Amino acid sequence: MKAEAEGTVQTETRQTQQRVAIHDAFSSERRPLSPQEALEVAQRTVPGLGIATVYRAIKRFVSDGVLVPVELPGAASRYELAGLGHHHHFQCRGCDRVYDVEGCPPRIAELAPEGFELEAHEIVLHGLCADCSETTSATT
């Protein structure tokens, strides 16, 4: 029994270390991450971490209100830390990374057709991030 109890504690401790590494991945990258991106960052701390553990942790973080999903047209869900306030996103067509964009265009409500009442908006910019733009410029 004692061996079982000790094994359980070790497993729970390892899971906690894994969850901390996954949470730290989102904190350190400061941008929306796919589960695969979160795995790659978290594996720097916990090399044996698996993708199934990342999916379970993300599911738990979302249900606990720690992470929120970021839905982009035509793309798999990504996740970011909750509580960031209103912002938009930039998706790089070169590396497929997604970055936060602060602020809103002025007078955005005026873009709605006459007689319409704007309740919410989501803006996604597409292009090349600084790294991909630099790489493209260097090859041309």
Secondary structure by P-SEA (a helix, b strand, c coil): caaaaaaaaaaaaaaaaaaaaaaaaaaaacccccaaaaaaaaaaccccccaaaaaaaaaaaaaaccbbbbbcccccbbbcccccccccbbbbccccbbbbbcccccccccccccccccccbbbbbbcccaaaaaaaaaac
